[in-house]
Amino acid sequence: MKTFDTLPKTVKKTVRYIRQDASYDQLLVLKRYLMEAIDKKEQEIYKRNN
């Protein structure tokens, strides 16, 4: 797994935004979109490997 420093700049900016400026409502929206993207990618990888 990549360390935080090797992740893309946009990911680091997103994490910084979440930690510093995001409101509760924004956190809920971000969480939904991030979880959907992660789940979709996991399914993609799983299908490719099986």
mmCIF entry with sequence, helices, sheets and N, C-alpha, C, O atoms, coordinates in Angstrom:
data_MODEL
# 
_entry.id   MODEL 
# 
_entity.id                         1 
_entity.type                       polymer 
_entity.pdbx_number_of_molecules   1 
# 
_entity_poly.entity_id                      1 
_entity_poly.type                           'polypeptide(L)' 
_entity_poly.nstd_linkage                   no 
_entity_poly.nstd_monomer                   no 
_entity_poly.pdbx_seq_one_letter_code       MKTFDTLPKTVKKTVRYIRQDASYDQLLVLKRYLMEAIDKKEQEIYKRNN 
_entity_poly.pdbx_seq_one_letter_code_can   MKTFDTLPKTVKKTVRYIRQDASYDQLLVLKRYLMEAIDKKEQEIYKRNN 
_entity_poly.pdbx_strand_id                 A 
# 
loop_
_entity_poly_seq.entity_id 
_entity_poly_seq.num 
_entity_poly_seq.mon_id 
_entity_poly_seq.hetero 
1 1  MET n 
1 2  LYS n 
1 3  THR n 
1 4  PHE n 
1 5  ASP n 
1 6  THR n 
1 7  LEU n 
1 8  PRO n 
1 9  LYS n 
1 10 THR n 
1 11 VAL n 
1 12 LYS n 
1 13 LYS n 
1 14 THR n 
1 15 VAL n 
1 16 ARG n 
1 17 TYR n 
1 18 ILE n 
1 19 ARG n 
1 20 GLN n 
1 21 ASP n 
1 22 ALA n 
1 23 SER n 
1 24 TYR n 
1 25 ASP n 
1 26 GLN n 
1 27 LEU n 
1 28 LEU n 
1 29 VAL n 
1 30 LEU n 
1 31 LYS n 
1 32 ARG n 
1 33 TYR n 
1 34 LEU n 
1 35 MET n 
1 36 GLU n 
1 37 ALA n 
1 38 ILE n 
1 39 ASP n 
1 40 LYS n 
1 41 LYS n 
1 42 GLU n 
1 43 GLN n 
1 44 GLU n 
1 45 ILE n 
1 46 TYR n 
1 47 LYS n 
1 48 ARG n 
1 49 ASN n 
1 50 ASN n 
# 
_struct_asym.id          A 
_struct_asym.entity_id   1 
# 
loop_
_struct_conf.conf_type_id 
_struct_conf.id 
_struct_conf.pdbx_PDB_helix_id 
_struct_conf.beg_label_comp_id 
_struct_conf.beg_label_asym_id 
_struct_conf.beg_label_seq_id 
_struct_conf.pdbx_beg_PDB_ins_code 
_struct_conf.end_label_comp_id 
_struct_conf.end_label_asym_id 
_struct_conf.end_label_seq_id 
_struct_conf.pdbx_end_PDB_ins_code 
_struct_conf.beg_auth_comp_id 
_struct_conf.beg_auth_asym_id 
_struct_conf.beg_auth_seq_id 
_struct_conf.end_auth_comp_id 
_struct_conf.end_auth_asym_id 
_struct_conf.end_auth_seq_id 
_struct_conf.pdbx_PDB_helix_class 
_struct_conf.details 
_struct_conf.pdbx_PDB_helix_length 
HELX_P HELX_P1 AA1 PHE A 4  ? THR A 6  ? PHE A 4  THR A 6  5 ? 3  
HELX_P HELX_P2 AA2 LYS A 9  ? GLN A 20 ? LYS A 9  GLN A 20 1 ? 12 
HELX_P HELX_P3 AA3 TYR A 24 ? ASN A 49 ? TYR A 24 ASN A 49 1 ? 26 
# 
_struct_conf_type.id          HELX_P 
_struct_conf_type.criteria    ? 
_struct_conf_type.reference   ? 
# 
loop_
_atom_site.group_PDB 
_atom_site.id 
_atom_site.type_symbol 
_atom_site.label_atom_id 
_atom_site.label_alt_id 
_atom_site.label_comp_id 
_atom_site.label_asym_id 
_atom_site.label_entity_id 
_atom_site.label_seq_id 
_atom_site.pdbx_PDB_ins_code 
_atom_site.Cartn_x 
_atom_site.Cartn_y 
_atom_site.Cartn_z 
_atom_site.occupancy 
_atom_site.B_iso_or_equiv 
_atom_site.pdbx_formal_charge 
_atom_site.auth_seq_id 
_atom_site.auth_comp_id 
_atom_site.auth_asym_id 
_atom_site.auth_atom_id 
_atom_site.pdbx_PDB_model_num 
ATOM 1   N N  . MET A 1 1  ? 0.839   -1.181  0.000   1.00 0.00 ? 1  MET A N  1 
ATOM 2   C CA . MET A 1 1  ? 0.000   0.000   0.000   1.00 0.00 ? 1  MET A CA 1 
ATOM 3   C C  . MET A 1 1  ? 0.888   1.251   0.000   1.00 0.00 ? 1  MET A C  1 
ATOM 4   O O  . MET A 1 1  ? 1.940   1.290   0.639   1.00 0.00 ? 1  MET A O  1 
ATOM 5   N N  . LYS A 1 2  ? 0.440   2.249   -0.722  1.00 0.00 ? 2  LYS A N  1 
ATOM 6   C CA . LYS A 1 2  ? 1.217   3.481   -0.823  1.00 0.00 ? 2  LYS A CA 1 
ATOM 7   C C  . LYS A 1 2  ? 1.175   4.256   0.489   1.00 0.00 ? 2  LYS A C  1 
ATOM 8   O O  . LYS A 1 2  ? 0.180   4.232   1.213   1.00 0.00 ? 2  LYS A O  1 
ATOM 9   N N  . THR A 1 3  ? 2.263   4.935   0.773   1.00 0.00 ? 3  THR A N  1 
ATOM 10  C CA . THR A 1 3  ? 2.245   5.826   1.918   1.00 0.00 ? 3  THR A CA 1 
ATOM 11  C C  . THR A 1 3  ? 1.538   7.117   1.511   1.00 0.00 ? 3  THR A C  1 
ATOM 12  O O  . THR A 1 3  ? 1.380   7.398   0.323   1.00 0.00 ? 3  THR A O  1 
ATOM 13  N N  . PHE A 1 4  ? 1.128   7.874   2.476   1.00 0.00 ? 4  PHE A N  1 
ATOM 14  C CA . PHE A 1 4  ? 0.382   9.103   2.205   1.00 0.00 ? 4  PHE A CA 1 
ATOM 15  C C  . PHE A 1 4  ? 1.160   10.056  1.304   1.00 0.00 ? 4  PHE A C  1 
ATOM 16  O O  . PHE A 1 4  ? 0.571   10.703  0.437   1.00 0.00 ? 4  PHE A O  1 
ATOM 17  N N  . ASP A 1 5  ? 2.446   10.149  1.492   1.00 0.00 ? 5  ASP A N  1 
ATOM 18  C CA . ASP A 1 5  ? 3.271   11.081  0.706   1.00 0.00 ? 5  ASP A CA 1 
ATOM 19  C C  . ASP A 1 5  ? 3.341   10.729  -0.770  1.00 0.00 ? 5  ASP A C  1 
ATOM 20  O O  . ASP A 1 5  ? 3.625   11.595  -1.596  1.00 0.00 ? 5  ASP A O  1 
ATOM 21  N N  . THR A 1 6  ? 3.088   9.480   -1.112  1.00 0.00 ? 6  THR A N  1 
ATOM 22  C CA . THR A 1 6  ? 3.172   9.083   -2.516  1.00 0.00 ? 6  THR A CA 1 
ATOM 23  C C  . THR A 1 6  ? 1.826   9.143   -3.236  1.00 0.00 ? 6  THR A C  1 
ATOM 24  O O  . THR A 1 6  ? 1.756   8.892   -4.440  1.00 0.00 ? 6  THR A O  1 
ATOM 25  N N  . LEU A 1 7  ? 0.770   9.471   -2.516  1.00 0.00 ? 7  LEU A N  1 
ATOM 26  C CA . LEU A 1 7  ? -0.552  9.576   -3.138  1.00 0.00 ? 7  LEU A CA 1 
ATOM 27  C C  . LEU A 1 7  ? -0.635  10.837  -3.992  1.00 0.00 ? 7  LEU A C  1 
ATOM 28  O O  . LEU A 1 7  ? 0.140   11.773  -3.795  1.00 0.00 ? 7  LEU A O  1 
ATOM 29  N N  . PRO A 1 8  ? -1.577  10.867  -4.942  1.00 0.00 ? 8  PRO A N  1 
ATOM 30  C CA . PRO A 1 8  ? -1.724  12.060  -5.785  1.00 0.00 ? 8  PRO A CA 1 
ATOM 31  C C  . PRO A 1 8  ? -2.048  13.307  -4.966  1.00 0.00 ? 8  PRO A C  1 
ATOM 32  O O  . PRO A 1 8  ? -2.653  13.236  -3.896  1.00 0.00 ? 8  PRO A O  1 
ATOM 33  N N  . LYS A 1 9  ? -1.631  14.435  -5.499  1.00 0.00 ? 9  LYS A N  1 
ATOM 34  C CA . LYS A 1 9  ? -1.823  15.718  -4.823  1.00 0.00 ? 9  LYS A CA 1 
ATOM 35  C C  . LYS A 1 9  ? -3.310  15.978  -4.530  1.00 0.00 ? 9  LYS A C  1 
ATOM 36  O O  . LYS A 1 9  ? -3.641  16.542  -3.487  1.00 0.00 ? 9  LYS A O  1 
ATOM 37  N N  . THR A 1 10 ? -4.192  15.577  -5.427  1.00 0.00 ? 10 THR A N  1 
ATOM 38  C CA . THR A 1 10 ? -5.627  15.827  -5.230  1.00 0.00 ? 10 THR A CA 1 
ATOM 39  C C  . THR A 1 10 ? -6.168  15.062  -4.030  1.00 0.00 ? 10 THR A C  1 
ATOM 40  O O  . THR A 1 10 ? -7.050  15.551  -3.324  1.00 0.00 ? 10 THR A O  1 
ATOM 41  N N  . VAL A 1 11 ? -5.647  13.872  -3.798  1.00 0.00 ? 11 VAL A N  1 
ATOM 42  C CA . VAL A 1 11 ? -6.078  13.086  -2.639  1.00 0.00 ? 11 VAL A CA 1 
ATOM 43  C C  . VAL A 1 11 ? -5.623  13.771  -1.357  1.00 0.00 ? 11 VAL A C  1 
ATOM 44  O O  . VAL A 1 11 ? -6.383  13.881  -0.395  1.00 0.00 ? 11 VAL A O  1 
ATOM 45  N N  . LYS A 1 12 ? -4.392  14.223  -1.355  1.00 0.00 ? 12 LYS A N  1 
ATOM 46  C CA . LYS A 1 12 ? -3.874  14.912  -0.162  1.00 0.00 ? 12 LYS A CA 1 
ATOM 47  C C  . LYS A 1 12 ? -4.653  16.193  0.105   1.00 0.00 ? 12 LYS A C  1 
ATOM 48  O O  . LYS A 1 12 ? -4.929  16.523  1.259   1.00 0.00 ? 12 LYS A O  1 
ATOM 49  N N  . LYS A 1 13 ? -5.007  16.913  -0.949  1.00 0.00 ? 13 LYS A N  1 
ATOM 50  C CA . LYS A 1 13 ? -5.803  18.133  -0.782  1.00 0.00 ? 13 LYS A CA 1 
ATOM 51  C C  . LYS A 1 13 ? -7.194  17.811  -0.244  1.00 0.00 ? 13 LYS A C  1 
ATOM 52  O O  . LYS A 1 13 ? -7.732  18.545  0.584   1.00 0.00 ? 13 LYS A O  1 
ATOM 53  N N  . THR A 1 14 ? -7.768  16.715  -0.718  1.00 0.00 ? 14 THR A N  1 
ATOM 54  C CA . THR A 1 14 ? -9.090  16.302  -0.246  1.00 0.00 ? 14 THR A CA 1 
ATOM 55  C C  . THR A 1 14 ? -9.053  15.972  1.238   1.00 0.00 ? 14 THR A C  1 
ATOM 56  O O  . THR A 1 14 ? -9.930  16.389  1.995   1.00 0.00 ? 14 THR A O  1 
ATOM 57  N N  . VAL A 1 15 ? -8.046  15.230  1.650   1.00 0.00 ? 15 VAL A N  1 
ATOM 58  C CA . VAL A 1 15 ? -7.907  14.872  3.066   1.00 0.00 ? 15 VAL A CA 1 
ATOM 59  C C  . VAL A 1 15 ? -7.718  16.131  3.908   1.00 0.00 ? 15 VAL A C  1 
ATOM 60  O O  . VAL A 1 15 ? -8.317  16.261  4.976   1.00 0.00 ? 15 VAL A O  1 
ATOM 61  N N  . ARG A 1 16 ? -6.895  17.048  3.434   1.00 0.00 ? 16 ARG A N  1 
ATOM 62  C CA . ARG A 1 16 ? -6.678  18.295  4.169   1.00 0.00 ? 16 ARG A CA 1 
ATOM 63  C C  . ARG A 1 16 ? -7.980  19.076  4.286   1.00 0.00 ? 16 ARG A C  1 
ATOM 64  O O  . ARG A 1 16 ? -8.284  19.619  5.348   1.00 0.00 ? 16 ARG A O  1 
ATOM 65  N N  . TYR A 1 17 ? -8.747  19.137  3.208   1.00 0.00 ? 17 TYR A N  1 
ATOM 66  C CA . TYR A 1 17 ? -10.035 19.832  3.230   1.00 0.00 ? 17 TYR A CA 1 
ATOM 67  C C  . TYR A 1 17 ? -10.976 19.201  4.252   1.00 0.00 ? 17 TYR A C  1 
ATOM 68  O O  . TYR A 1 17 ? -11.635 19.903  5.019   1.00 0.00 ? 17 TYR A O  1 
ATOM 69  N N  . ILE A 1 18 ? -11.030 17.880  4.253   1.00 0.00 ? 18 ILE A N  1 
ATOM 70  C CA . ILE A 1 18 ? -11.903 17.179  5.204   1.00 0.00 ? 18 ILE A CA 1 
ATOM 71  C C  . ILE A 1 18 ? -11.482 17.507  6.634   1.00 0.00 ? 18 ILE A C  1 
ATOM 72  O O  . ILE A 1 18 ? -12.333 17.785  7.479   1.00 0.00 ? 18 ILE A O  1 
ATOM 73  N N  . ARG A 1 19 ? -10.213 17.480  6.905   1.00 0.00 ? 19 ARG A N  1 
ATOM 74  C CA . ARG A 1 19 ? -9.721  17.724  8.269   1.00 0.00 ? 19 ARG A CA 1 
ATOM 75  C C  . ARG A 1 19 ? -9.929  19.168  8.720   1.00 0.00 ? 19 ARG A C  1 
ATOM 76  O O  . ARG A 1 19 ? -10.183 19.409  9.900   1.00 0.00 ? 19 ARG A O  1 
ATOM 77  N N  . GLN A 1 20 ? -9.827  20.136  7.802   1.00 0.00 ? 20 GLN A N  1 
ATOM 78  C CA . GLN A 1 20 ? -9.811  21.535  8.207   1.00 0.00 ? 20 GLN A CA 1 
ATOM 79  C C  . GLN A 1 20 ? -11.129 22.277  7.992   1.00 0.00 ? 20 GLN A C  1 
ATOM 80  O O  . GLN A 1 20 ? -11.543 23.048  8.858   1.00 0.00 ? 20 GLN A O  1 
ATOM 81  N N  . ASP A 1 21 ? -11.793 22.063  6.860   1.00 0.00 ? 21 ASP A N  1 
ATOM 82  C CA . ASP A 1 21 ? -12.866 22.968  6.479   1.00 0.00 ? 21 ASP A CA 1 
ATOM 83  C C  . ASP A 1 21 ? -14.243 22.344  6.268   1.00 0.00 ? 21 ASP A C  1 
ATOM 84  O O  . ASP A 1 21 ? -15.232 23.077  6.242   1.00 0.00 ? 21 ASP A O  1 
ATOM 85  N N  . ALA A 1 22 ? -14.349 21.062  6.120   1.00 0.00 ? 22 ALA A N  1 
ATOM 86  C CA . ALA A 1 22 ? -15.618 20.450  5.747   1.00 0.00 ? 22 ALA A CA 1 
ATOM 87  C C  . ALA A 1 22 ? -16.636 20.520  6.876   1.00 0.00 ? 22 ALA A C  1 
ATOM 88  O O  . ALA A 1 22 ? -16.331 20.235  8.034   1.00 0.00 ? 22 ALA A O  1 
ATOM 89  N N  . SER A 1 23 ? -17.855 20.907  6.508   1.00 0.00 ? 23 SER A N  1 
ATOM 90  C CA . SER A 1 23 ? -18.952 20.891  7.471   1.00 0.00 ? 23 SER A CA 1 
ATOM 91  C C  . SER A 1 23 ? -19.484 19.462  7.581   1.00 0.00 ? 23 SER A C  1 
ATOM 92  O O  . SER A 1 23 ? -19.088 18.584  6.815   1.00 0.00 ? 23 SER A O  1 
ATOM 93  N N  . TYR A 1 24 ? -20.365 19.243  8.520   1.00 0.00 ? 24 TYR A N  1 
ATOM 94  C CA . TYR A 1 24 ? -20.934 17.906  8.709   1.00 0.00 ? 24 TYR A CA 1 
ATOM 95  C C  . TYR A 1 24 ? -21.689 17.451  7.465   1.00 0.00 ? 24 TYR A C  1 
ATOM 96  O O  . TYR A 1 24 ? -21.549 16.306  7.037   1.00 0.00 ? 24 TYR A O  1 
ATOM 97  N N  . ASP A 1 25 ? -22.486 18.343  6.883   1.00 0.00 ? 25 ASP A N  1 
ATOM 98  C CA . ASP A 1 25 ? -23.237 17.996  5.673   1.00 0.00 ? 25 ASP A CA 1 
ATOM 99  C C  . ASP A 1 25 ? -22.296 17.652  4.517   1.00 0.00 ? 25 ASP A C  1 
ATOM 100 O O  . ASP A 1 25 ? -22.551 16.714  3.761   1.00 0.00 ? 25 ASP A O  1 
ATOM 101 N N  . GLN A 1 26 ? -21.227 18.403  4.387   1.00 0.00 ? 26 GLN A N  1 
ATOM 102 C CA . GLN A 1 26 ? -20.257 18.124  3.335   1.00 0.00 ? 26 GLN A CA 1 
ATOM 103 C C  . GLN A 1 26 ? -19.560 16.783  3.580   1.00 0.00 ? 26 GLN A C  1 
ATOM 104 O O  . GLN A 1 26 ? -19.263 16.054  2.634   1.00 0.00 ? 26 GLN A O  1 
ATOM 105 N N  . LEU A 1 27 ? -19.305 16.466  4.832   1.00 0.00 ? 27 LEU A N  1 
ATOM 106 C CA . LEU A 1 27 ? -18.697 15.176  5.159   1.00 0.00 ? 27 LEU A CA 1 
ATOM 107 C C  . LEU A 1 27 ? -19.580 14.019  4.722   1.00 0.00 ? 27 LEU A C  1 
ATOM 108 O O  . LEU A 1 27 ? -19.092 13.020  4.196   1.00 0.00 ? 27 LEU A O  1 
ATOM 109 N N  . LEU A 1 28 ? -20.874 14.159  4.942   1.00 0.00 ? 28 LEU A N  1 
ATOM 110 C CA . LEU A 1 28 ? -21.800 13.096  4.543   1.00 0.00 ? 28 LEU A CA 1 
ATOM 111 C C  . LEU A 1 28 ? -21.802 12.900  3.033   1.00 0.00 ? 28 LEU A C  1 
ATOM 112 O O  . LEU A 1 28 ? -21.816 11.767  2.552   1.00 0.00 ? 28 LEU A O  1 
ATOM 113 N N  . VAL A 1 29 ? -21.788 13.989  2.295   1.00 0.00 ? 29 VAL A N  1 
ATOM 114 C CA . VAL A 1 29 ? -21.769 13.909  0.829   1.00 0.00 ? 29 VAL A CA 1 
ATOM 115 C C  . VAL A 1 29 ? -20.453 13.298  0.358   1.00 0.00 ? 29 VAL A C  1 
ATOM 116 O O  . VAL A 1 29 ? -20.447 12.390  -0.473  1.00 0.00 ? 29 VAL A O  1 
ATOM 117 N N  . LEU A 1 30 ? -19.347 13.795  0.885   1.00 0.00 ? 30 LEU A N  1 
ATOM 118 C CA . LEU A 1 30 ? -18.035 13.265  0.510   1.00 0.00 ? 30 LEU A CA 1 
ATOM 119 C C  . LEU A 1 30 ? -17.918 11.779  0.830   1.00 0.00 ? 30 LEU A C  1 
ATOM 120 O O  . LEU A 1 30 ? -17.396 11.000  0.032   1.00 0.00 ? 30 LEU A O  1 
ATOM 121 N N  . LYS A 1 31 ? -18.400 11.402  1.985   1.00 0.00 ? 31 LYS A N  1 
ATOM 122 C CA . LYS A 1 31 ? -18.338 10.001  2.396   1.00 0.00 ? 31 LYS A CA 1 
ATOM 123 C C  . LYS A 1 31 ? -19.097 9.123   1.415   1.00 0.00 ? 31 LYS A C  1 
ATOM 124 O O  . LYS A 1 31 ? -18.614 8.060   1.024   1.00 0.00 ? 31 LYS A O  1 
ATOM 125 N N  . ARG A 1 32 ? -20.280 9.565   1.019   1.00 0.00 ? 32 ARG A N  1 
ATOM 126 C CA . ARG A 1 32 ? -21.088 8.791   0.081   1.00 0.00 ? 32 ARG A CA 1 
ATOM 127 C C  . ARG A 1 32 ? -20.359 8.599   -1.249  1.00 0.00 ? 32 ARG A C  1 
ATOM 128 O O  . ARG A 1 32 ? -20.276 7.483   -1.761  1.00 0.00 ? 32 ARG A O  1 
ATOM 129 N N  . TYR A 1 33 ? -19.832 9.693   -1.804  1.00 0.00 ? 33 TYR A N  1 
ATOM 130 C CA . TYR A 1 33 ? -19.151 9.612   -3.094  1.00 0.00 ? 33 TYR A CA 1 
ATOM 131 C C  . TYR A 1 33 ? -17.865 8.794   -3.014  1.00 0.00 ? 33 TYR A C  1 
ATOM 132 O O  . TYR A 1 33 ? -17.569 8.003   -3.910  1.00 0.00 ? 33 TYR A O  1 
ATOM 133 N N  . LEU A 1 34 ? -17.114 8.984   -1.951  1.00 0.00 ? 34 LEU A N  1 
ATOM 134 C CA . LEU A 1 34 ? -15.873 8.226   -1.802  1.00 0.00 ? 34 LEU A CA 1 
ATOM 135 C C  . LEU A 1 34 ? -16.150 6.734   -1.630  1.00 0.00 ? 34 LEU A C  1 
ATOM 136 O O  . LEU A 1 34 ? -15.463 5.906   -2.228  1.00 0.00 ? 34 LEU A O  1 
ATOM 137 N N  . MET A 1 35 ? -17.133 6.391   -0.834  1.00 0.00 ? 35 MET A N  1 
ATOM 138 C CA . MET A 1 35 ? -17.459 4.984   -0.620  1.00 0.00 ? 35 MET A CA 1 
ATOM 139 C C  . MET A 1 35 ? -17.964 4.335   -1.904  1.00 0.00 ? 35 MET A C  1 
ATOM 140 O O  . MET A 1 35 ? -17.623 3.189   -2.194  1.00 0.00 ? 35 MET A O  1 
ATOM 141 N N  . GLU A 1 36 ? -18.774 5.062   -2.674  1.00 0.00 ? 36 GLU A N  1 
ATOM 142 C CA . GLU A 1 36 ? -19.257 4.528   -3.948  1.00 0.00 ? 36 GLU A CA 1 
ATOM 143 C C  . GLU A 1 36 ? -18.081 4.271   -4.893  1.00 0.00 ? 36 GLU A C  1 
ATOM 144 O O  . GLU A 1 36 ? -18.027 3.228   -5.544  1.00 0.00 ? 36 GLU A O  1 
ATOM 145 N N  . ALA A 1 37 ? -17.160 5.198   -4.970  1.00 0.00 ? 37 ALA A N  1 
ATOM 146 C CA . ALA A 1 37 ? -16.005 5.052   -5.860  1.00 0.00 ? 37 ALA A CA 1 
ATOM 147 C C  . ALA A 1 37 ? -15.122 3.891   -5.414  1.00 0.00 ? 37 ALA A C  1 
ATOM 148 O O  . ALA A 1 37 ? -14.650 3.115   -6.245  1.00 0.00 ? 37 ALA A O  1 
ATOM 149 N N  . ILE A 1 38 ? -14.897 3.771   -4.112  1.00 0.00 ? 38 ILE A N  1 
ATOM 150 C CA . ILE A 1 38 ? -14.064 2.692   -3.582  1.00 0.00 ? 38 ILE A CA 1 
ATOM 151 C C  . ILE A 1 38 ? -14.729 1.341   -3.836  1.00 0.00 ? 38 ILE A C  1 
ATOM 152 O O  . ILE A 1 38 ? -14.073 0.399   -4.279  1.00 0.00 ? 38 ILE A O  1 
ATOM 153 N N  . ASP A 1 39 ? -16.017 1.247   -3.560  1.00 0.00 ? 39 ASP A N  1 
ATOM 154 C CA . ASP A 1 39 ? -16.737 -0.011  -3.785  1.00 0.00 ? 39 ASP A CA 1 
ATOM 155 C C  . ASP A 1 39 ? -16.703 -0.416  -5.259  1.00 0.00 ? 39 ASP A C  1 
ATOM 156 O O  . ASP A 1 39 ? -16.494 -1.587  -5.579  1.00 0.00 ? 39 ASP A O  1 
ATOM 157 N N  . LYS A 1 40 ? -16.906 0.543   -6.149  1.00 0.00 ? 40 LYS A N  1 
ATOM 158 C CA . LYS A 1 40 ? -16.886 0.260   -7.583  1.00 0.00 ? 40 LYS A CA 1 
ATOM 159 C C  . LYS A 1 40 ? -15.513 -0.245  -8.012  1.00 0.00 ? 40 LYS A C  1 
ATOM 160 O O  . LYS A 1 40 ? -15.416 -1.211  -8.770  1.00 0.00 ? 40 LYS A O  1 
ATOM 161 N N  . LYS A 1 41 ? -14.460 0.395   -7.538  1.00 0.00 ? 41 LYS A N  1 
ATOM 162 C CA . LYS A 1 41 ? -13.097 -0.014  -7.884  1.00 0.00 ? 41 LYS A CA 1 
ATOM 163 C C  . LYS A 1 41 ? -12.784 -1.394  -7.325  1.00 0.00 ? 41 LYS A C  1 
ATOM 164 O O  . LYS A 1 41 ? -12.144 -2.199  -8.002  1.00 0.00 ? 41 LYS A O  1 
ATOM 165 N N  . GLU A 1 42 ? -13.219 -1.681  -6.109  1.00 0.00 ? 42 GLU A N  1 
ATOM 166 C CA . GLU A 1 42 ? -12.997 -2.998  -5.513  1.00 0.00 ? 42 GLU A CA 1 
ATOM 167 C C  . GLU A 1 42 ? -13.673 -4.086  -6.342  1.00 0.00 ? 42 GLU A C  1 
ATOM 168 O O  . GLU A 1 42 ? -13.086 -5.142  -6.581  1.00 0.00 ? 42 GLU A O  1 
ATOM 169 N N  . GLN A 1 43 ? -14.902 -3.832  -6.779  1.00 0.00 ? 43 GLN A N  1 
ATOM 170 C CA . GLN A 1 43 ? -15.621 -4.799  -7.597  1.00 0.00 ? 43 GLN A CA 1 
ATOM 171 C C  . GLN A 1 43 ? -14.911 -5.014  -8.934  1.00 0.00 ? 43 GLN A C  1 
ATOM 172 O O  . GLN A 1 43 ? -14.820 -6.143  -9.417  1.00 0.00 ? 43 GLN A O  1 
ATOM 173 N N  . GLU A 1 44 ? -14.415 -3.944  -9.520  1.00 0.00 ? 44 GLU A N  1 
ATOM 174 C CA . GLU A 1 44 ? -13.676 -4.001  -10.778 1.00 0.00 ? 44 GLU A CA 1 
ATOM 175 C C  . GLU A 1 44 ? -12.435 -4.887  -10.633 1.00 0.00 ? 44 GLU A C  1 
ATOM 176 O O  . GLU A 1 44 ? -12.172 -5.752  -11.468 1.00 0.00 ? 44 GLU A O  1 
ATOM 177 N N  . ILE A 1 45 ? -11.690 -4.656  -9.568  1.00 0.00 ? 45 ILE A N  1 
ATOM 178 C CA . ILE A 1 45 ? -10.471 -5.418  -9.318  1.00 0.00 ? 45 ILE A CA 1 
ATOM 179 C C  . ILE A 1 45 ? -10.809 -6.883  -9.038  1.00 0.00 ? 45 ILE A C  1 
ATOM 180 O O  . ILE A 1 45 ? -10.129 -7.785  -9.528  1.00 0.00 ? 45 ILE A O  1 
ATOM 181 N N  . TYR A 1 46 ? -11.861 -7.117  -8.250  1.00 0.00 ? 46 TYR A N  1 
ATOM 182 C CA . TYR A 1 46 ? -12.272 -8.469  -7.919  1.00 0.00 ? 46 TYR A CA 1 
ATOM 183 C C  . TYR A 1 46 ? -12.648 -9.242  -9.172  1.00 0.00 ? 46 TYR A C  1 
ATOM 184 O O  . TYR A 1 46 ? -12.235 -10.390 -9.340  1.00 0.00 ? 46 TYR A O  1 
ATOM 185 N N  . LYS A 1 47 ? -13.434 -8.622  -10.059 1.00 0.00 ? 47 LYS A N  1 
ATOM 186 C CA . LYS A 1 47 ? -13.846 -9.281  -11.306 1.00 0.00 ? 47 LYS A CA 1 
ATOM 187 C C  . LYS A 1 47 ? -12.648 -9.592  -12.191 1.00 0.00 ? 47 LYS A C  1 
ATOM 188 O O  . LYS A 1 47 ? -12.589 -10.648 -12.822 1.00 0.00 ? 47 LYS A O  1 
ATOM 189 N N  . ARG A 1 48 ? -11.685 -8.660  -12.235 1.00 0.00 ? 48 ARG A N  1 
ATOM 190 C CA . ARG A 1 48 ? -10.498 -8.843  -13.065 1.00 0.00 ? 48 ARG A CA 1 
ATOM 191 C C  . ARG A 1 48 ? -9.640  -9.997  -12.561 1.00 0.00 ? 48 ARG A C  1 
ATOM 192 O O  . ARG A 1 48 ? -9.022  -10.704 -13.357 1.00 0.00 ? 48 ARG A O  1 
ATOM 193 N N  . ASN A 1 49 ? -9.597  -10.193 -11.243 1.00 0.00 ? 49 ASN A N  1 
ATOM 194 C CA . ASN A 1 49 ? -8.739  -11.224 -10.659 1.00 0.00 ? 49 ASN A CA 1 
ATOM 195 C C  . ASN A 1 49 ? -9.402  -12.582 -10.581 1.00 0.00 ? 49 ASN A C  1 
ATOM 196 O O  . ASN A 1 49 ? -8.734  -13.562 -10.253 1.00 0.00 ? 49 ASN A O  1 
ATOM 197 N N  . ASN A 1 50 ? -10.667 -12.677 -10.866 1.00 0.00 ? 50 ASN A N  1 
ATOM 198 C CA . ASN A 1 50 ? -11.380 -13.978 -10.785 1.00 0.00 ? 50 ASN A CA 1 
ATOM 199 C C  . ASN A 1 50 ? -11.929 -14.385 -12.111 1.00 0.00 ? 50 ASN A C  1 
ATOM 200 O O  . ASN A 1 50 ? -12.551 -15.441 -12.224 1.00 0.00 ? 50 ASN A O  1 
# 
